Amino acid sequence: VDGYIEELLTSQSYDRAVELSERLLRGDPKRWERWVYMFAQVRQLPKLVGRLPTQQPRLRCVGGTGAVHGKVVPR
């Protein structure tokens, strides 16, 4: 899964990556956190915001993305 995510981001297929996010990552918080970090690195986090889980899995703050996550995801 992680390699496919990286491939999508490398090829700038951000919308496709977002579409597949819930199915590929399911309830795995570590993968979601990595996904958030990777989207933030390529400045595409706003595209992913609507798909971020708010209950299960519960995500912890990841680096500089915590501030963004706190503003867009109700606690």
Predicted model as a PDB file, atoms N, CA, C, CB and O in Angstrom, pLDDT in the B-factor column:
MODEL        1                                                                  
ATOM      1  N   VAL A   1       0.827  -1.191   0.000  1.00 72.00           N  
ATOM      2  CA  VAL A   1       0.000   0.000   0.000  1.00 72.00           C  
ATOM      3  C   VAL A   1       0.873   1.257   0.000  1.00 72.00           C  
ATOM      4  CB  VAL A   1      -0.942  -0.003   1.213  1.00 72.00           C  
ATOM      5  O   VAL A   1       0.627   2.180  -0.776  1.00 72.00           O  
ATOM      6  N   ASP A   2       1.877   1.298   0.853  1.00 74.00           N  
ATOM      7  CA  ASP A   2       2.709   2.499   0.954  1.00 74.00           C  
ATOM      8  C   ASP A   2       3.408   2.820  -0.365  1.00 74.00           C  
ATOM      9  CB  ASP A   2       3.745   2.328   2.056  1.00 74.00           C  
ATOM     10  O   ASP A   2       3.508   3.982  -0.756  1.00 74.00           O  
ATOM     11  N   GLY A   3       3.888   1.782  -1.043  1.00 83.00           N  
ATOM     12  CA  GLY A   3       4.545   1.996  -2.328  1.00 83.00           C  
ATOM     13  C   GLY A   3       3.595   2.559  -3.363  1.00 83.00           C  
ATOM     14  O   GLY A   3       3.985   3.395  -4.178  1.00 83.00           O  
ATOM     15  N   TYR A   4       2.362   2.111  -3.338  1.00 86.00           N  
ATOM     16  CA  TYR A   4       1.367   2.607  -4.287  1.00 86.00           C  
ATOM     17  C   TYR A   4       1.036   4.068  -3.991  1.00 86.00           C  
ATOM     18  CB  TYR A   4       0.088   1.743  -4.235  1.00 86.00           C  
ATOM     19  O   TYR A   4       0.888   4.873  -4.910  1.00 86.00           O  
ATOM     20  N   ILE A   5       0.922   4.406  -2.719  1.00 82.00           N  
ATOM     21  CA  ILE A   5       0.685   5.796  -2.331  1.00 82.00           C  
ATOM     22  C   ILE A   5       1.811   6.682  -2.858  1.00 82.00           C  
ATOM     23  CB  ILE A   5       0.569   5.924  -0.791  1.00 82.00           C  
ATOM     24  O   ILE A   5       1.563   7.732  -3.451  1.00 82.00           O  
ATOM     25  N   GLU A   6       3.038   6.248  -2.637  1.00 86.00           N  
ATOM     26  CA  GLU A   6       4.184   7.021  -3.105  1.00 86.00           C  
ATOM     27  C   GLU A   6       4.164   7.171  -4.631  1.00 86.00           C  
ATOM     28  CB  GLU A   6       5.492   6.355  -2.656  1.00 86.00           C  
ATOM     29  O   GLU A   6       4.467   8.242  -5.158  1.00 86.00           O  
ATOM     30  N   GLU A   7       3.810   6.102  -5.327  1.00 92.00           N  
ATOM     31  CA  GLU A   7       3.741   6.147  -6.791  1.00 92.00           C  
ATOM     32  C   GLU A   7       2.698   7.170  -7.257  1.00 92.00           C  
ATOM     33  CB  GLU A   7       3.404   4.749  -7.358  1.00 92.00           C  
ATOM     34  O   GLU A   7       2.951   7.941  -8.183  1.00 92.00           O  
ATOM     35  N   LEU A   8       1.536   7.173  -6.615  1.00 92.00           N  
ATOM     36  CA  LEU A   8       0.494   8.133  -6.978  1.00 92.00           C  
ATOM     37  C   LEU A   8       0.950   9.568  -6.726  1.00 92.00           C  
ATOM     38  CB  LEU A   8      -0.791   7.846  -6.194  1.00 92.00           C  
ATOM     39  O   LEU A   8       0.708  10.451  -7.549  1.00 92.00           O  
ATOM     40  N   LEU A   9       1.600   9.798  -5.608  1.00 91.00           N  
ATOM     41  CA  LEU A   9       2.065  11.152  -5.307  1.00 91.00           C  
ATOM     42  C   LEU A   9       3.194  11.570  -6.240  1.00 91.00           C  
ATOM     43  CB  LEU A   9       2.530  11.243  -3.855  1.00 91.00           C  
ATOM     44  O   LEU A   9       3.249  12.723  -6.669  1.00 91.00           O  
ATOM     45  N   THR A  10       4.085  10.651  -6.554  1.00 92.00           N  
ATOM     46  CA  THR A  10       5.189  10.952  -7.465  1.00 92.00           C  
ATOM     47  C   THR A  10       4.675  11.320  -8.853  1.00 92.00           C  
ATOM     48  CB  THR A  10       6.142   9.757  -7.559  1.00 92.00           C  
ATOM     49  O   THR A  10       5.216  12.206  -9.515  1.00 92.00           O  
ATOM     50  N   SER A  11       3.630  10.633  -9.279  1.00 96.00           N  
ATOM     51  CA  SER A  11       3.069  10.913 -10.606  1.00 96.00           C  
ATOM     52  C   SER A  11       2.036  12.036 -10.557  1.00 96.00           C  
ATOM     53  CB  SER A  11       2.431   9.649 -11.188  1.00 96.00           C  
ATOM     54  O   SER A  11       1.349  12.297 -11.545  1.00 96.00           O  
ATOM     55  N   GLN A  12       1.929  12.696  -9.414  1.00 96.00           N  
ATOM     56  CA  GLN A  12       1.017  13.809  -9.181  1.00 96.00           C  
ATOM     57  C   GLN A  12      -0.441  13.429  -9.413  1.00 96.00           C  
ATOM     58  CB  GLN A  12       1.386  14.968 -10.071  1.00 96.00           C  
ATOM     59  O   GLN A  12      -1.242  14.251  -9.857  1.00 96.00           O  
ATOM     60  N   SER A  13      -0.775  12.196  -9.113  1.00 95.00           N  
ATOM     61  CA  SER A  13      -2.156  11.709  -9.226  1.00 95.00           C  
ATOM     62  C   SER A  13      -2.854  11.903  -7.876  1.00 95.00           C  
ATOM     63  CB  SER A  13      -2.193  10.196  -9.665  1.00 95.00           C  
ATOM     64  O   SER A  13      -3.338  10.948  -7.268  1.00 95.00           O  
ATOM     65  N   TYR A  14      -2.894  13.144  -7.430  1.00 94.00           N  
ATOM     66  CA  TYR A  14      -3.400  13.457  -6.102  1.00 94.00           C  
ATOM     67  C   TYR A  14      -4.878  13.108  -5.943  1.00 94.00           C  
ATOM     68  CB  TYR A  14      -3.188  14.921  -5.807  1.00 94.00           C  
ATOM     69  O   TYR A  14      -5.280  12.544  -4.925  1.00 94.00           O  
ATOM     70  N   ASP A  15      -5.679  13.441  -6.942  1.00 94.00           N  
ATOM     71  CA  ASP A  15      -7.108  13.159  -6.846  1.00 94.00           C  
ATOM     72  C   ASP A  15      -7.368  11.657  -6.761  1.00 94.00           C  
ATOM     73  CB  ASP A  15      -7.849  13.754  -8.045  1.00 94.00           C  
ATOM     74  O   ASP A  15      -8.236  11.219  -6.006  1.00 94.00           O  
ATOM     75  N   ARG A  16      -6.633  10.881  -7.519  1.00 94.00           N  
ATOM     76  CA  ARG A  16      -6.784   9.419  -7.468  1.00 94.00           C  
ATOM     77  C   ARG A  16      -6.358   8.896  -6.097  1.00 94.00           C  
ATOM     78  CB  ARG A  16      -5.948   8.738  -8.590  1.00 94.00           C  
ATOM     79  O   ARG A  16      -7.007   8.010  -5.542  1.00 94.00           O  
ATOM     80  N   ALA A  17      -5.288   9.430  -5.560  1.00 93.00           N  
ATOM     81  CA  ALA A  17      -4.826   9.015  -4.240  1.00 93.00           C  
ATOM     82  C   ALA A  17      -5.891   9.301  -3.183  1.00 93.00           C  
ATOM     83  CB  ALA A  17      -3.512   9.728  -3.881  1.00 93.00           C  
ATOM     84  O   ALA A  17      -6.129   8.482  -2.295  1.00 93.00           O  
ATOM     85  N   VAL A  18      -6.521  10.456  -3.281  1.00 92.00           N  
ATOM     86  CA  VAL A  18      -7.580  10.815  -2.336  1.00 92.00           C  
ATOM     87  C   VAL A  18      -8.762   9.860  -2.482  1.00 92.00           C  
ATOM     88  CB  VAL A  18      -8.037  12.276  -2.558  1.00 92.00           C  
ATOM     89  O   VAL A  18      -9.316   9.397  -1.484  1.00 92.00           O  
ATOM     90  N   GLU A  19      -9.144   9.567  -3.714  1.00 92.00           N  
ATOM     91  CA  GLU A  19     -10.268   8.654  -3.955  1.00 92.00           C  
ATOM     92  C   GLU A  19     -10.041   7.294  -3.312  1.00 92.00           C  
ATOM     93  CB  GLU A  19     -10.495   8.481  -5.452  1.00 92.00           C  
ATOM     94  O   GLU A  19     -10.972   6.691  -2.778  1.00 92.00           O  
ATOM     95  N   LEU A  20      -8.812   6.816  -3.361  1.00 90.00           N  
ATOM     96  CA  LEU A  20      -8.497   5.484  -2.857  1.00 90.00           C  
ATOM     97  C   LEU A  20      -8.151   5.446  -1.372  1.00 90.00           C  
ATOM     98  CB  LEU A  20      -7.364   4.919  -3.635  1.00 90.00           C  
ATOM     99  O   LEU A  20      -8.033   4.369  -0.788  1.00 90.00           O  
ATOM    100  N   SER A  21      -7.989   6.604  -0.768  1.00 87.00           N  
ATOM    101  CA  SER A  21      -7.465   6.668   0.595  1.00 87.00           C  
ATOM    102  C   SER A  21      -8.236   5.805   1.591  1.00 87.00           C  
ATOM    103  CB  SER A  21      -7.475   8.086   1.065  1.00 87.00           C  
ATOM    104  O   SER A  21      -7.630   5.009   2.309  1.00 87.00           O  
ATOM    105  N   GLU A  22      -9.546   5.946   1.646  1.00 84.00           N  
ATOM    106  CA  GLU A  22     -10.306   5.195   2.649  1.00 84.00           C  
ATOM    107  C   GLU A  22     -10.201   3.691   2.432  1.00 84.00           C  
ATOM    108  CB  GLU A  22     -11.768   5.615   2.624  1.00 84.00           C  
ATOM    109  O   GLU A  22     -10.067   2.928   3.388  1.00 84.00           O  
ATOM    110  N   ARG A  23     -10.262   3.275   1.188  1.00 87.00           N  
ATOM    111  CA  ARG A  23     -10.203   1.842   0.900  1.00 87.00           C  
ATOM    112  C   ARG A  23      -8.815   1.267   1.165  1.00 87.00           C  
ATOM    113  CB  ARG A  23     -10.602   1.580  -0.546  1.00 87.00           C  
ATOM    114  O   ARG A  23      -8.694   0.168   1.706  1.00 87.00           O  
ATOM    115  N   LEU A  24      -7.776   1.995   0.791  1.00 86.00           N  
ATOM    116  CA  LEU A  24      -6.418   1.487   0.964  1.00 86.00           C  
ATOM    117  C   LEU A  24      -5.958   1.511   2.421  1.00 86.00           C  
ATOM    118  CB  LEU A  24      -5.462   2.294   0.119  1.00 86.00           C  
ATOM    119  O   LEU A  24      -5.243   0.613   2.868  1.00 86.00           O  
ATOM    120  N   LEU A  25      -6.367   2.528   3.148  1.00 86.00           N  
ATOM    121  CA  LEU A  25      -5.846   2.726   4.502  1.00 86.00           C  
ATOM    122  C   LEU A  25      -6.733   2.148   5.585  1.00 86.00           C  
ATOM    123  CB  LEU A  25      -5.652   4.179   4.759  1.00 86.00           C  
ATOM    124  O   LEU A  25      -6.267   1.867   6.690  1.00 86.00           O  
ATOM    125  N   ARG A  26      -7.987   1.973   5.282  1.00 82.00           N  
ATOM    126  CA  ARG A  26      -8.974   1.410   6.223  1.00 82.00           C  
ATOM    127  C   ARG A  26      -8.816   2.026   7.595  1.00 82.00           C  
ATOM    128  CB  ARG A  26      -8.833  -0.118   6.317  1.00 82.00           C  
ATOM    129  O   ARG A  26      -8.811   3.251   7.720  1.00 82.00           O  
ATOM    130  N   GLY A  27      -8.689   1.219   8.620  1.00 82.00           N  
ATOM    131  CA  GLY A  27      -8.621   1.731   9.989  1.00 82.00           C  
ATOM    132  C   GLY A  27      -7.225   1.763  10.559  1.00 82.00           C  
ATOM    133  O   GLY A  27      -7.057   1.671  11.775  1.00 82.00           O  
ATOM    134  N   ASP A  28      -6.211   1.890   9.711  1.00 86.00           N  
ATOM    135  CA  ASP A  28      -4.826   1.842  10.169  1.00 86.00           C  
ATOM    136  C   ASP A  28      -4.303   3.250  10.464  1.00 86.00           C  
ATOM    137  CB  ASP A  28      -3.937   1.153   9.119  1.00 86.00           C  
ATOM    138  O   ASP A  28      -3.953   3.977   9.535  1.00 86.00           O  
ATOM    139  N   PRO A  29      -4.243   3.647  11.735  1.00 88.00           N  
ATOM    140  CA  PRO A  29      -3.832   5.020  12.047  1.00 88.00           C  
ATOM    141  C   PRO A  29      -2.412   5.352  11.601  1.00 88.00           C  
ATOM    142  CB  PRO A  29      -3.949   5.255  13.521  1.00 88.00           C  
ATOM    143  O   PRO A  29      -2.153   6.476  11.171  1.00 88.00           O  
ATOM    144  N   LYS A  30      -1.499   4.409  11.694  1.00 89.00           N  
ATOM    145  CA  LYS A  30      -0.108   4.692  11.275  1.00 89.00           C  
ATOM    146  C   LYS A  30      -0.049   5.028   9.779  1.00 89.00           C  
ATOM    147  CB  LYS A  30       0.816   3.474  11.584  1.00 89.00           C  
ATOM    148  O   LYS A  30       0.654   5.951   9.367  1.00 89.00           O  
ATOM    149  N   ARG A  31      -0.787   4.274   8.986  1.00 88.00           N  
ATOM    150  CA  ARG A  31      -0.801   4.559   7.546  1.00 88.00           C  
ATOM    151  C   ARG A  31      -1.477   5.893   7.257  1.00 88.00           C  
ATOM    152  CB  ARG A  31      -1.515   3.434   6.783  1.00 88.00           C  
ATOM    153  O   ARG A  31      -1.003   6.665   6.423  1.00 88.00           O  
ATOM    154  N   TRP A  32      -2.575   6.162   7.940  1.00 89.00           N  
ATOM    155  CA  TRP A  32      -3.229   7.457   7.747  1.00 89.00           C  
ATOM    156  C   TRP A  32      -2.268   8.587   8.096  1.00 89.00           C  
ATOM    157  CB  TRP A  32      -4.511   7.557   8.605  1.00 89.00           C  
ATOM    158  O   TRP A  32      -2.179   9.564   7.352  1.00 89.00           O  
ATOM    159  N   GLU A  33      -1.557   8.478   9.196  1.00 89.00           N  
ATOM    160  CA  GLU A  33      -0.633   9.533   9.609  1.00 89.00           C  
ATOM    161  C   GLU A  33       0.472   9.718   8.579  1.00 89.00           C  
ATOM    162  CB  GLU A  33      -0.027   9.211  10.978  1.00 89.00           C  
ATOM    163  O   GLU A  33       0.873  10.845   8.286  1.00 89.00           O  
ATOM    164  N   ARG A  34       0.957   8.624   8.036  1.00 88.00           N  
ATOM    165  CA  ARG A  34       1.987   8.723   6.998  1.00 88.00           C  
ATOM    166  C   ARG A  34       1.415   9.385   5.745  1.00 88.00           C  
ATOM    167  CB  ARG A  34       2.553   7.322   6.654  1.00 88.00           C  
ATOM    168  O   ARG A  34       2.066  10.224   5.123  1.00 88.00           O  
ATOM    169  N   TRP A  35       0.201   9.001   5.388  1.00 87.00           N  
ATOM    170  CA  TRP A  35      -0.480   9.577   4.225  1.00 87.00           C  
ATOM    171  C   TRP A  35      -0.625  11.090   4.395  1.00 87.00           C  
ATOM    172  CB  TRP A  35      -1.871   8.920   4.025  1.00 87.00           C  
ATOM    173  O   TRP A  35      -0.344  11.851   3.469  1.00 87.00           O  
ATOM    174  N   VAL A  36      -1.063  11.521   5.576  1.00 90.00           N  
ATOM    175  CA  VAL A  36      -1.207  12.947   5.874  1.00 90.00           C  
ATOM    176  C   VAL A  36       0.140  13.651   5.728  1.00 90.00           C  
ATOM    177  CB  VAL A  36      -1.773  13.155   7.301  1.00 90.00           C  
ATOM    178  O   VAL A  36       0.229  14.714   5.114  1.00 90.00           O  
ATOM    179  N   TYR A  37       1.171  13.058   6.287  1.00 90.00           N  
ATOM    180  CA  TYR A  37       2.514  13.642   6.199  1.00 90.00           C  
ATOM    181  C   TYR A  37       2.954  13.773   4.740  1.00 90.00           C  
ATOM    182  CB  TYR A  37       3.528  12.784   6.986  1.00 90.00           C  
ATOM    183  O   TYR A  37       3.484  14.810   4.342  1.00 90.00           O  
ATOM    184  N   MET A  38       2.739  12.730   3.948  1.00 90.00           N  
ATOM    185  CA  MET A  38       3.166  12.742   2.551  1.00 90.00           C  
ATOM    186  C   MET A  38       2.402  13.791   1.748  1.00 90.00           C  
ATOM    187  CB  MET A  38       2.973  11.360   1.925  1.00 90.00           C  
ATOM    188  O   MET A  38       2.992  14.481   0.917  1.00 90.00           O  
ATOM    189  N   PHE A  39       1.101  13.917   1.986  1.00 93.00           N  
ATOM    190  CA  PHE A  39       0.321  14.943   1.294  1.00 93.00           C  
ATOM    191  C   PHE A  39       0.788  16.336   1.703  1.00 93.00           C  
ATOM    192  CB  PHE A  39      -1.181  14.775   1.594  1.00 93.00           C  
ATOM    193  O   PHE A  39       0.849  17.241   0.871  1.00 93.00           O  
ATOM    194  N   ALA A  40       1.117  16.509   2.980  1.00 92.00           N  
ATOM    195  CA  ALA A  40       1.614  17.803   3.439  1.00 92.00           C  
ATOM    196  C   ALA A  40       2.939  18.148   2.771  1.00 92.00           C  
ATOM    197  CB  ALA A  40       1.777  17.802   4.960  1.00 92.00           C  
ATOM    198  O   ALA A  40       3.182  19.307   2.433  1.00 92.00           O  
ATOM    199  N   GLN A  41       3.787  17.158   2.584  1.00 91.00           N  
ATOM    200  CA  GLN A  41       5.097  17.394   1.968  1.00 91.00           C  
ATOM    201  C   GLN A  41       4.977  17.909   0.533  1.00 91.00           C  
ATOM    202  CB  GLN A  41       5.919  16.111   1.985  1.00 91.00           C  
ATOM    203  O   GLN A  41       5.816  18.689   0.083  1.00 91.00           O  
ATOM    204  N   VAL A  42       3.946  17.479  -0.183  1.00 92.00           N  
ATOM    205  CA  VAL A  42       3.765  17.937  -1.568  1.00 92.00           C  
ATOM    206  C   VAL A  42       2.710  19.042  -1.650  1.00 92.00           C  
ATOM    207  CB  VAL A  42       3.362  16.757  -2.475  1.00 92.00           C  
ATOM    208  O   VAL A  42       2.211  19.367  -2.728  1.00 92.00           O  
ATOM    209  N   ARG A  43       2.383  19.610  -0.490  1.00 94.00           N  
ATOM    210  CA  ARG A  43       1.448  20.735  -0.388  1.00 94.00           C  
ATOM    211  C   ARG A  43       0.072  20.420  -0.985  1.00 94.00           C  
ATOM    212  CB  ARG A  43       2.033  21.953  -1.081  1.00 94.00           C  
ATOM    213  O   ARG A  43      -0.538  21.262  -1.644  1.00 94.00           O  
ATOM    214  N   GLN A  44      -0.400  19.209  -0.747  1.00 94.00           N  
ATOM    215  CA  GLN A  44      -1.707  18.796  -1.248  1.00 94.00           C  
ATOM    216  C   GLN A  44      -2.649  18.358  -0.130  1.00 94.00           C  
ATOM    217  CB  GLN A  44      -1.543  17.673  -2.244  1.00 94.00           C  
ATOM    218  O   GLN A  44      -3.674  17.730  -0.392  1.00 94.00           O  
ATOM    219  N   LEU A  45      -2.307  18.685   1.106  1.00 92.00           N  
ATOM    220  CA  LEU A  45      -3.114  18.272   2.244  1.00 92.00           C  
ATOM    221  C   LEU A  45      -4.571  18.735   2.147  1.00 92.00           C  
ATOM    222  CB  LEU A  45      -2.502  18.800   3.512  1.00 92.00           C  
ATOM    223  O   LEU A  45      -5.459  17.979   2.542  1.00 92.00           O  
ATOM    224  N   PRO A  46      -4.859  19.936   1.641  1.00 93.00           N  
ATOM    225  CA  PRO A  46      -6.268  20.345   1.547  1.00 93.00           C  
ATOM    226  C   PRO A  46      -7.139  19.361   0.750  1.00 93.00           C  
ATOM    227  CB  PRO A  46      -6.354  21.716   0.910  1.00 93.00           C  
ATOM    228  O   PRO A  46      -8.334  19.240   1.019  1.00 93.00           O  
ATOM    229  N   LYS A  47      -6.563  18.677  -0.205  1.00 92.00           N  
ATOM    230  CA  LYS A  47      -7.331  17.702  -0.980  1.00 92.00           C  
ATOM    231  C   LYS A  47      -7.739  16.508  -0.127  1.00 92.00           C  
ATOM    232  CB  LYS A  47      -6.522  17.226  -2.185  1.00 92.00           C  
ATOM    233  O   LYS A  47      -8.778  15.897  -0.376  1.00 92.00           O  
ATOM    234  N   LEU A  48      -6.943  16.174   0.866  1.00 90.00           N  
ATOM    235  CA  LEU A  48      -7.184  14.998   1.691  1.00 90.00           C  
ATOM    236  C   LEU A  48      -8.078  15.283   2.898  1.00 90.00           C  
ATOM    237  CB  LEU A  48      -5.873  14.436   2.161  1.00 90.00           C  
ATOM    238  O   LEU A  48      -8.651  14.359   3.476  1.00 90.00           O  
ATOM    239  N   VAL A  49      -8.199  16.533   3.276  1.00 87.00           N  
ATOM    240  CA  VAL A  49      -8.870  16.911   4.511  1.00 87.00           C  
ATOM    241  C   VAL A  49     -10.272  16.298   4.643  1.00 87.00           C  
ATOM    242  CB  VAL A  49      -8.964  18.413   4.592  1.00 87.00           C  
ATOM    243  O   VAL A  49     -10.622  15.806   5.716  1.00 87.00           O  
ATOM    244  N   GLY A  50     -11.052  16.318   3.608  1.00 86.00           N  
ATOM    245  CA  GLY A  50     -12.410  15.794   3.680  1.00 86.00           C  
ATOM    246  C   GLY A  50     -12.489  14.299   3.919  1.00 86.00           C  
ATOM    247  O   GLY A  50     -13.543  13.786   4.296  1.00 86.00           O  
ATOM    248  N   ARG A  51     -11.389  13.596   3.707  1.00 86.00           N  
ATOM    249  CA  ARG A  51     -11.361  12.142   3.884  1.00 86.00           C  
ATOM    250  C   ARG A  51     -10.747  11.703   5.203  1.00 86.00           C  
ATOM    251  CB  ARG A  51     -10.604  11.511   2.759  1.00 86.00           C  
ATOM    252  O   ARG A  51     -10.799  10.521   5.543  1.00 86.00           O  
ATOM    253  N   LEU A  52     -10.172  12.623   5.945  1.00 85.00           N  
ATOM    254  CA  LEU A  52      -9.512  12.248   7.199  1.00 85.00           C  
ATOM    255  C   LEU A  52     -10.516  11.675   8.185  1.00 85.00           C  
ATOM    256  CB  LEU A  52      -8.798  13.459   7.817  1.00 85.00           C  
ATOM    257  O   LEU A  52     -11.584  12.252   8.392  1.00 85.00           O  
ATOM    258  N   PRO A  53     -10.185  10.553   8.789  1.00 81.00           N  
ATOM    259  CA  PRO A  53     -11.095   9.980   9.790  1.00 81.00           C  
ATOM    260  C   PRO A  53     -11.146  10.864  11.032  1.00 81.00           C  
ATOM    261  CB  PRO A  53     -10.655   8.548  10.173  1.00 81.00           C  
ATOM    262  O   PRO A  53     -10.137  11.436  11.445  1.00 81.00           O  
ATOM    263  N   THR A  54     -12.331  10.966  11.616  1.00 79.00           N  
ATOM    264  CA  THR A  54     -12.477  11.793  12.810  1.00 79.00           C  
ATOM    265  C   THR A  54     -12.708  10.954  14.064  1.00 79.00           C  
ATOM    266  CB  THR A  54     -13.624  12.771  12.627  1.00 79.00           C  
ATOM    267  O   THR A  54     -12.537  11.459  15.173  1.00 79.00           O  
ATOM    268  N   GLN A  55     -13.085   9.710  13.918  1.00 79.00           N  
ATOM    269  CA  GLN A  55     -13.341   8.843  15.060  1.00 79.00           C  
ATOM    270  C   GLN A  55     -12.434   7.617  15.043  1.00 79.00           C  
ATOM    271  CB  GLN A  55     -14.802   8.412  15.077  1.00 79.00           C  
ATOM    272  O   GLN A  55     -11.550   7.486  15.890  1.00 79.00           O  
ATOM    273  N   GLN A  56     -12.644   6.735  14.097  1.00 77.00           N  
ATOM    274  CA  GLN A  56     -11.876   5.493  14.004  1.00 77.00           C  
ATOM    275  C   GLN A  56     -11.218   5.399  12.645  1.00 77.00           C  
ATOM    276  CB  GLN A  56     -12.773   4.266  14.251  1.00 77.00           C  
ATOM    277  O   GLN A  56     -11.928   5.360  11.640  1.00 77.00           O  
ATOM    278  N   PRO A  57      -9.937   5.362  12.561  1.00 77.00           N  
ATOM    279  CA  PRO A  57      -9.005   5.444  13.677  1.00 77.00           C  
ATOM    280  C   PRO A  57      -8.829   6.885  14.128  1.00 77.00           C  
ATOM    281  CB  PRO A  57      -7.655   4.842  13.293  1.00 77.00           C  
ATOM    282  O   PRO A  57      -9.054   7.825  13.366  1.00 77.00           O  
ATOM    283  N   ARG A  58      -8.438   7.034  15.337  1.00 79.00           N  
ATOM    284  CA  ARG A  58      -8.141   8.355  15.898  1.00 79.00           C  
ATOM    285  C   ARG A  58      -6.683   8.669  15.555  1.00 79.00           C  
ATOM    286  CB  ARG A  58      -8.394   8.400  17.470  1.00 79.00           C  
ATOM    287  O   ARG A  58      -5.782   7.904  15.899  1.00 79.00           O  
ATOM    288  N   LEU A  59      -6.461   9.785  14.883  1.00 79.00           N  
ATOM    289  CA  LEU A  59      -5.106  10.143  14.462  1.00 79.00           C  
ATOM    290  C   LEU A  59      -4.468  11.066  15.488  1.00 79.00           C  
ATOM    291  CB  LEU A  59      -5.122  10.814  13.075  1.00 79.00           C  
ATOM    292  O   LEU A  59      -5.131  11.919  16.077  1.00 79.00           O  
ATOM    293  N   ARG A  60      -3.181  10.882  15.689  1.00 78.00           N  
ATOM    294  CA  ARG A  60      -2.435  11.800  16.547  1.00 78.00           C  
ATOM    295  C   ARG A  60      -1.896  12.912  15.648  1.00 78.00           C  
ATOM    296  CB  ARG A  60      -1.265  11.059  17.325  1.00 78.00           C  
ATOM    297  O   ARG A  60      -1.903  12.782  14.424  1.00 78.00           O  
ATOM    298  N   CYS A  61      -1.440  13.979  16.241  1.00 66.00           N  
ATOM    299  CA  CYS A  61      -0.850  15.075  15.461  1.00 66.00           C  
ATOM    300  C   CYS A  61       0.448  14.594  14.834  1.00 66.00           C  
ATOM    301  CB  CYS A  61      -0.598  16.331  16.352  1.00 66.00           C  
ATOM    302  O   CYS A  61       1.240  13.899  15.471  1.00 66.00           O  
ATOM    303  N   VAL A  62       0.655  14.968  13.587  1.00 55.00           N  
ATOM    304  CA  VAL A  62       1.855  14.551  12.871  1.00 55.00           C  
ATOM    305  C   VAL A  62       2.619  15.796  12.459  1.00 55.00           C  
ATOM    306  CB  VAL A  62       1.506  13.671  11.632  1.00 55.00           C  
ATOM    307  O   VAL A  62       2.206  16.515  11.549  1.00 55.00           O  
ATOM    308  N   GLY A  63       3.729  16.047  13.129  1.00 52.00           N  
ATOM    309  CA  GLY A  63       4.585  17.178  12.776  1.00 52.00           C  
ATOM    310  C   GLY A  63       3.807  18.472  12.638  1.00 52.00           C  
ATOM    311  O   GLY A  63       2.987  18.805  13.494  1.00 52.00           O  
ATOM    312  N   GLY A  64       4.061  19.196  11.567  1.00 51.00           N  
ATOM    313  CA  GLY A  64       3.398  20.470  11.308  1.00 51.00           C  
ATOM    314  C   GLY A  64       1.967  20.325  10.852  1.00 51.00           C  
ATOM    315  O   GLY A  64       1.260  21.327  10.738  1.00 51.00           O  
ATOM    316  N   THR A  65       1.512  19.108  10.586  1.00 51.00           N  
ATOM    317  CA  THR A  65       0.153  18.928  10.109  1.00 51.00           C  
ATOM    318  C   THR A  65      -0.854  18.971  11.247  1.00 51.00           C  
ATOM    319  CB  THR A  65       0.032  17.621   9.362  1.00 51.00           C  
ATOM    320  O   THR A  65      -2.053  19.083  10.993  1.00 51.00           O  
ATOM    321  N   GLY A  66      -0.407  18.886  12.481  1.00 51.00           N  
ATOM    322  CA  GLY A  66      -1.315  18.885  13.617  1.00 51.00           C  
ATOM    323  C   GLY A  66      -2.135  20.161  13.687  1.00 51.00           C  
ATOM    324  O   GLY A  66      -3.323  20.121  14.005  1.00 51.00           O  
ATOM    325  N   ALA A  67      -1.512  21.285  13.395  1.00 42.00           N  
ATOM    326  CA  ALA A  67      -2.232  22.552  13.431  1.00 42.00           C  
ATOM    327  C   ALA A  67      -3.339  22.571  12.386  1.00 42.00           C  
ATOM    328  CB  ALA A  67      -1.271  23.724  13.207  1.00 42.00           C  
ATOM    329  O   ALA A  67      -4.452  23.020  12.662  1.00 42.00           O  
ATOM    330  N   VAL A  68      -3.040  22.093  11.210  1.00 50.00           N  
ATOM    331  CA  VAL A  68      -4.036  22.038  10.142  1.00 50.00           C  
ATOM    332  C   VAL A  68      -5.141  21.062  10.530  1.00 50.00           C  
ATOM    333  CB  VAL A  68      -3.384  21.623   8.793  1.00 50.00           C  
ATOM    334  O   VAL A  68      -6.323  21.375  10.390  1.00 50.00           O  
ATOM    335  N   HIS A  69      -4.769  19.898  11.009  1.00 48.00           N  
ATOM    336  CA  HIS A  69      -5.736  18.867  11.388  1.00 48.00           C  
ATOM    337  C   HIS A  69      -6.675  19.400  12.462  1.00 48.00           C  
ATOM    338  CB  HIS A  69      -5.013  17.593  11.887  1.00 48.00           C  
ATOM    339  O   HIS A  69      -7.880  19.157  12.405  1.00 48.00           O  
ATOM    340  N   GLY A  70      -6.144  20.116  13.430  1.00 49.00           N  
ATOM    341  CA  GLY A  70      -6.969  20.655  14.506  1.00 49.00           C  
ATOM    342  C   GLY A  70      -7.971  21.696  14.033  1.00 49.00           C  
ATOM    343  O   GLY A  70      -9.029  21.862  14.641  1.00 49.00           O  
ATOM    344  N   LYS A  71      -7.652  22.388  12.970  1.00 46.00           N  
ATOM    345  CA  LYS A  71      -8.544  23.426  12.456  1.00 46.00           C  
ATOM    346  C   LYS A  71      -9.647  22.858  11.574  1.00 46.00           C  
ATOM    347  CB  LYS A  71      -7.750  24.450  11.678  1.00 46.00           C  
ATOM    348  O   LYS A  71     -10.732  23.434  11.500  1.00 46.00           O  
ATOM    349  N   VAL A  72      -9.390  21.745  10.909  1.00 51.00           N  
ATOM    350  CA  VAL A  72     -10.365  21.248   9.948  1.00 51.00           C  
ATOM    351  C   VAL A  72     -11.137  20.034  10.433  1.00 51.00           C  
ATOM    352  CB  VAL A  72      -9.681  20.913   8.675  1.00 51.00           C  
ATOM    353  O   VAL A  72     -12.168  19.690   9.854  1.00 51.00           O  
ATOM    354  N   VAL A  73     -10.666  19.387  11.472  1.00 49.00           N  
ATOM    355  CA  VAL A  73     -11.337  18.197  11.985  1.00 49.00           C  
ATOM    356  C   VAL A  73     -11.835  18.484  13.391  1.00 49.00           C  
ATOM    357  CB  VAL A  73     -10.388  16.965  11.973  1.00 49.00           C  
ATOM    358  O   VAL A  73     -11.039  18.748  14.292  1.00 49.00           O  
ATOM    359  N   PRO A  74     -13.142  18.435  13.583  1.00 46.00           N  
ATOM    360  CA  PRO A  74     -13.653  18.701  14.938  1.00 46.00           C  
ATOM    361  C   PRO A  74     -13.162  17.675  15.943  1.00 46.00           C  
ATOM    362  CB  PRO A  74     -15.174  18.720  14.935  1.00 46.00           C  
ATOM    363  O   PRO A  74     -13.030  16.495  15.618  1.00 46.00           O  
ATOM    364  N   ARG A  75     -12.898  18.109  17.135  1.00 42.00           N  
ATOM    365  CA  ARG A  75     -12.403  17.193  18.172  1.00 42.00           C  
ATOM    366  C   ARG A  75     -13.502  16.767  19.079  1.00 42.00           C  
ATOM    367  CB  ARG A  75     -11.300  17.829  18.979  1.00 42.00           C  
ATOM    368  O   ARG A  75     -13.270  15.996  20.011  1.00 42.00           O  
TER     369      ARG A  75                                                      
ENDMDL                                                                          
END                                                                             
